[in-house]
Amino acid sequence: GAVVSQHPSWVICKSGTSVKIECRSLDFQATTMFWYRQFPKQSLMLMATSNEGSKATYEQGVEKDKFLINHASLTLSTLTVTSAHPEDSSFYICSALTRTSGIGTQYFGPGTRLLVL
Amino acid sequence: EDQVTQSPEALRLQEGESSSLNCSYTVSGLRGLFWYRQDPGKGPEFLFTLYSAGEEKEKERLKATLTKKESFLHITAPKPEDSATYLCAVRRGGADGLTFGKGTHLIIQP
């Protein structure tokens, strides 16, 4: 149980284009999902918290107009990188929160590697 | 500001050679300390949650312990398939997001 998928796993795009990444919880419902970014040999950095049916909460320094998040259902959150530039190239990982015990556990997707040329 | 520091950054062991990984943390209102395993190019895989000092959790060759300032991940008689990066993360009080350490890259040689 607690499987999270992401699509696509790889994306290469030209500078200035927009890219959408999907995050799905396959066998549970998640009112809260999270988006992280990981640069090579660096830690995962929380970008934003996505709550179903409400606006996402962004971490300090993350541009909300550049990284659009939509959490339209209890199993799907999307991250759209608008007008991507080479510095946006990174490994984007989502997680979904289950609250079956205690404070809950975040289960992570397999990640999406974005390369902007 | 929350801080999570993991040591060592990298560790190379022989198969069967037990060791421990360290995670030191500074966080206001700790609401959980998490251990994850991450394989190259993959998302983190959940291992343990620890809530309070003195708590211990075990899974196969891994045991996680927690004090008020740090957590240890003990690996007993490791096998090559235990090779991965092990990540420690804390959940901040009043928020659900996780703050991660940089991880310990563990290599188990046959």
Interface residues (C-beta under 8 A of the other chain):
Chain A: A2 V4 Q6 T32 F34 K41 Q42 S43 L44 M45 L46 T49 E59 I93 S95 L97 G102 I103 G104 T105 Q106 Y107 F108 G109 P110 G111 R113
Chain B: V4 R31 G32 F34 Y36 G41 K42 G43 P44 E45 F46 T49 Y51 L87 A89 R91 A95 D96 G97 L98 T99 F100 G101 K102 G103
